[in-house]
């Protein structure tokens, strides 16, 4: 039985990152809250949960393809298009006004 050392390294880095984020989350002096990653306006967002899970799975597949030497430009372009395209579209087409701070008066139309 052989050990896949790249997989061991990847899992170790994932575990180290997870523990670091969890420690920051539990530290009362930090304002990091892991739950904020899946909340929208204080409520659980199905889209945010699906986005996070899909991001994790597709990133794992991309790393696996690279480690096994099967990565191609087409895979990389598809991955980039899936994750960068919607974010760019949101920035370009989002017509919502930015929130006004409480201590500043609203501008007259």
JOKA-V95029 format. One record per pair of residues at least 24 apart in sequence whose ideal C-beta (glycine too) atoms are under 6 Angstrom apart, sorted by the first residue. I is the first residue (numbers start at 1). J is the second residue. Records with the same first field share a line. If there is no record, write none. Layout:
I = J, J
This chain:
6 = 67
